[in-house]
């Protein structure tokens, strides 16, 4: 999941947006709080308001709820849809009665409740709900005496406090429960309803090292020594993984590479596009988390993102095109030579090049990236990519007169002048992948995808009246 701070201000800080956040995961975008500056901050970030799917509200102060009226009206009258609004049960009624009703109620159009504008979810404290597809629950916090406020826990990894006073016992309970990352508000100087930075500096190191500070309102000012704490910045994105044992982040190099590959590969039509690289990246992260031995997560991320930067299939068989392009990019980013060498080796050894030329990865990181890439060549997405690529190469879908090659050398596999069909590619590569995965988790996922492909090809051959074909008979042996 990715979290981008829309602002780190306190509602009164010039040039700094309200302390709200954009949460992105599984193709869903949610706002954690929607203050008066949220929509303008999204616009500055280049994120359209149409792309927002959900809202979660921690409390009713204007810098956390002042943008909900705009969300309601724009969604209803312009988009013609309802956003999903997750609002804690204790303030659901007050959000309508005390914040929205006087402004947007319209009896003539029968718009007389929160539910007329939103798909409303009102969880009780501790009750699990989904936010951007992530498991979440809210926890009461102390902010202003007598007024409701809460923080939200995401995937039992990250605790987002919103606004709260000094409450070390709560943070201690969170850490004891396995929370690895705490997005915590803080304030400099006098802070009656917020914890001060000076107080946070006195917290135990076990707590401080988990604190990522927001709401601070620093702008063009030198950040003080955080005593192990990290200052979050407006429009800065961090990526966190749902793993109790560690919360990994994108390094600056990974973030730059992520954006670079996205722009480079968008619109590619052979199945080697940005969405392929993104899936490989996400699968590689999943596989890395499933390993018991430690791996270099930055290498895994970069290897996955750059694995198809220049594919030999589209560069006249030049196997050095990809490693060379990756090296050039990483050098422009100032990466060190050891890291560059590792990434080049992964890209060089990654690809499948025939049954007689199986490549063996030399590092755990390479094995993970290779597995992630091979998994994206299997299952339903593998079928789709196979036919997209076959069409790009001008191959027939199926031809009963062209048998599948059982054993194939690297030279034969890479020779695109040899006449072949897309269906035969399943026999020459895709059906072989189930025996080539490196990690246990990839083997588990890969077997399900293998059986799905077999069932699909069996049905396709039957519909093509090829039940007597070599290809159909081979299905019984794979």
N, C-alpha and C positions, 0 to 999 in steps of 0.2 A: 504494500500500500504506500502511496505517496502522499505527503502532506506539504502543502505550500502555504506559508503564512501570507494572508491577504494584507495584514497589517500587524504592527507590534506597538500601536499607540494606545492611549487611554481614553480616547474620545474627545480630548481637548488639545491634542498635540498637533500643531501645524505641520503640514506636509507628510504626516504619518497616518496611515489608514487605521481604522478600528481593529482591535485584536480579534480577528476572525480568521478562519482557516479553510482551505480547500482540500478535501480528502478525495483521492482518486484510487480506485481499485476495481478490477474485473469489468472495466469499461463503464463504470458508474462514477458520476461526480456528485459529491455531497458537500454542503457547506456546514461547518461547525460554527454556528452563530451567523447571524445575518444582520449586521449593524447598518447604520446609515451610510457608510462608505463602501459597503461590500460590493455593490454592483459596479461602481466606478473603478474600484481596485481590480476587479475581474477584467474590465475593459482594458485597463492599462496593461494587464498581464497578457492580453490577447485571447482571453477565454470568453466565449459568447455566453450570454445569460440563457440562451436556448439550450445550451449543453448541460445545464445544471439539472439534476434529477431529484435531489433530496435536500432537505434542511433539517438540522438538529439544533435546538435552542437550549442553552444552559440556564439563562435567566432573562428577565424582562427589561434590563437597562437599555437605553437607546442605542448604545454602541454594540449591543448584541442582538437586538430585536428590531431596531428601527428600519431595517430594510425589508421586513416581511410584508408590509403593506404593498410595496412596489412589486414584490414577488407575486402576491395574490392577484393584483390587478393585471399585471402583464401576462401572467399565465392564463388567466381567464379570458381576457378580451383580445389579446394578440395571438397567443399560442393555441388557445382553445383546448387546454389540458389542465390537469391538476398535478402540481408537484406533490411528492410524498413529504409530509411534514411530521417529523418525530419530535414530540414535545412531552416532557415529563408530566405524568398525570397530575401532580399538585398544581401546575400552572396552566393546564390546557384551557380551563374555563376563563381564567384571568387574562390569558393572551387575547381571547376574543372580547370579553366584556370590557377590559380596561385599556387595551392597546389598539384593537382593530375595529371594533363595532362602530364607533362613532364616525369613522372615516369611510369605511367601505360597505357597510350594510346597505342593501338596496331591496326594500320590500317589494317594489314593483317587478323586479326580476327574480324574486324569491331567493335572494342571496342574503340569508339571515343567520348563517352559522359558519364556523370554521370549516366544517365539512363541505360546505358549498364551494369552497375555493381550493381545498387541499384534500389529499388522501391522508387522513390523520391517524397517527399511531401514538398511543399514550401509555407507554410502559411505566410500571411502578418501579420503585427503587430495587435494584438488583435483578430485575426481570430482563432476560436477554432479548435483544432485537438486532436487526441487521442495519448497518449503515455502510453504504457503498459496498454491500456484499460482505462486510466484515462483522464478526460477532462483537456485539457491544452491550454494555449496560451502564447505567448512570449511578453516581455516588453523590450523596448530599455533601455539600461543602459550606463553610462559614464565610460569608462575604459581608453583607450588611445585616445587622441585627434585626430579626423579625421578618426578613425577606428571603424567599427561596433562591438558592443557587446550587448548581451541581457541576461536577466534572464527568467526563465520559472515559471509560476504559475500552480500548480497542484490542481485540484478539488476545487479551490477557498479557499483552506486551507493553502497551503504551497507555499512560494515564494523562489525559488532557484536562488541566484543572479549571480552565476558564479563569474566573476571578475568585480569589480566596485569601484569607488572612493567614498568619503564621499557624500552621497545623502540622507540626512534626510527627505527632502520633499517627495521623492519617497516612502520611507518606511512608512511615515505618511499616504500617500494616500492608500498604501496597507493595513495598519491596519484599516483605516477607511472603506475600502471595505470588511472587514471581514477576512483578512488573520490572521491566528493564529500562524503560525510558519514561521520563516525566516532563511534559511540556508545562512549565510553571510560570505563572505571572509574577512580576516583581515590580517594585517601584523604588525610585531613589528619593531620599529625603523623607519627609513626613508622609505616612501612608496608613491612615486609620482603617481602611477597608481592604488593604492589600498587605502582603508581607513585604518587608523592605529587603533590598539587596544585601544590606549589612547583616540582617538576621540570617538570610540564607547562607552567607559566608561562614556562619558559625555552626551550620548543620554538620553532622558526621560525614566523613568522606564517602562512605558507602551510599549515602543519599546524594551528596553533591555531584558525584560523577555521573549520575543519571539525570541531572537537571538540565533542561534546555529552556532558556529564559525568554519569555515574551512579555508584552504589555509594557516593557521598560521605557519606551519612548525615546531611546537614544537615536539621535539623528545628526550626522556630521560631527559626532563627538567621539573621542577616543574611548574605547571600551576599557573598563577597569579590569584588573586581574580577577578572573572568575573563580579562582580557587577550585579548578576542576570543572566548573559549570561552563556551558556553552551558550552564547547569545544567538538567538534566532534573528533572522533579518527579513524584512518585508520582501515578498516575492521570491524568497529562497525556498527551494524544494529539497526535502530529505525523503529517502525511501527506507521503509522499515519492513522487516519480514516477520511473519507470524510464527515465531519460534521462541519458546520460553527461555531457551538457553542463551540466545544471543539476539540482539537487535542490530542488524547490519545496515549500514547506510551507503548510499552512492557517494563515492569520492567525487571531488570536483572533476577529475579526469573522466570518470565514468559518466557523469552528467553531461559533459561536453560531447563525449562520444555518442551517447544515447541520442542527443539532439542532432548531431551530425549525420548519423546513419539514418535516422528518421527522414531527414530532408533529402538525403541522397537516394533512398530506395523507394520513397513514396511513388505509387503509380506504376511500378514495375509489374509486368503482366505474365511472367513465366512461373510464378510461385516462389520466386526468390526475392520477394519484396520486403518492405519494412515490417509487415505484419508477420511474415515468417521469422525475421530476425527477432522481433519482439517476443514471439512465442518461444523461440529457442532460448532467449535471455531468461524469460520467466521460468521455463522448465529447468534450465541449468541452475538457477537459484534454488528451485525446489529440490533438485537432486543433491545439490551441495548441502542443504540443510538436513537431508536424510542420511548423510554420511556420519559415521561415528568418529572417524579420524578428522582432524582439522584440515581445512583447505584454505588457500588464498582466495578470498571472495572477490577481490578486485580483479585478479587474473581470470576467474570464472566469468565475471560480468563482461570484461573487455573481450575475452575470447569469443563469447557468445555474440556480442554485438558486432564484432568485426569479422566473423567467420566467413561471411559472404560479401565482403567489401568489394572484391573483384573475383568472380567465379571463373575457374579455368574453362568451364564449358562455354562461356561467352567471350573468351579471350584466346581463341584459336589453340586451345589446349595448353596454354602457358601456365604451368603450375606455380610459377613464382609471382604471378600477377597479384594474387591476394596478399601473400606475405609482404610483397614490396609496397603495395598501397597502404597496408596497415602500418608498416614501418614509417612511411612518409607522414601519415597522420599523427602517429604517436610522437614523432620527433617534433612536429610543429607545436605539440602540446607540452613539450619539455619532459617527456617520460624518460626514465633512466634506461640505460642500455640493457640491463638484465631483464627488466620487464618486457622491453621490446622483443628481445630474443625469445622469451617464453611464448609470447603471443604469436610471433612468426612461426615457431615450431608447431603450435597447436593448429594454426590455419593450414600449414603445409601438410600435416599428417592426417587431417580431419576426414577428407572425402573418401567415399567408397569408390574404388576403381577396379571393380571386377572381382569375381569369386577367387581368382588365383593371385590377387594382389591386395589382400586384406591388410590395412594399415594398423599398426599398434601404437597407441598413444604412450608417451614416455612419462607423463606426470598425472597425478590424480585430477588436477584441474583440466588437463586435456581430455581425460577419460569422461569427465562430466560433460564438457561441452560437446564432445563427439556423441555421447548418448542423447543429449538434448536435440541435437541436429537430426539424428537418426529417428528419434521418436516423431519428429515433425514430418518425416517421410513415410510414416505408417498411419494406419487407422483412416478415419474419414477425411481428415485434413491431408493425409498422404495421398489418398485417391484423387482428391481435388487438385493437388499440386502436380501429380503425375500427368493428368490429362491436360492441365494448362501448359506444362513444359513440353509434352509431346506435340501439342498443337503448334507451339512456337517453333519447334524443330521440323515441322512439316510431316510428322509421322501419321500414318493411318491409325485409327483407333484399334482395329483388329483386322487380321487377314489370315484366313485358314491356311493359306499356302506358305506362310512364313513361320516356321517353328521357333519356339523359344530356345535360346542357347543355354545349355545346362552348365557348361564350364566356360568361363570367359576370362581371358587375360586382360591385364591393364591396358595394353595397346588396343585390343579389340573393343573394350568398353569405351575408351576415349575416342575411337575412330567414328566420327559422326557421318562418314560417307557410307557406312554399312547400313543397308536398308533394314529397318526394324519397325515394330508396331508399339503403341503405348501399352497395350495389354502385356506384351512380352516383357516389358520392363519390370513388371511385378515379379516375374520368374528370375530375371537376371539380377535384380537387386532387392526389391522391397520384401519379398517373401524370405530372403536370406537374413534379414536384419535381426530376426528373433534370436539367432544364435551368436550375434555379434555385440550385444550390449555389455558394457563393462561393469555397471553397478547393479546391485540387487533391486533397487527401486525401479530402474529403467527396465530391467527384465520383467518385473511384475506388470508395469504399464504396457510394455511392448507386446506381451503375450495376448492381452485383450485386443490390442489394435491389430495384431496379426490375424486372429480369428475373424475379426470384422472384415478385413480385406479378403480373406479366403471366401467368406460367404458372399461378398459382393461379386467377386470374379466368377464364382460358380453360377450365380444367377445371370450375370452378363453373358457367359458362354452359352447357357441354356437358351437365352433369348435370341442369341445369334446362331442357334441350331448347330452348335459346335460340341455337343456332348460326346462325339466320337473323336475329338481332336486330341493331339498331343497335350495341349495345354490343360484340357479337362482331366485327362488321365493323371497328369502330374500333380493335380490338387490332392490326390490321395497319398502322396509321398512327402508333402511339405507341412 
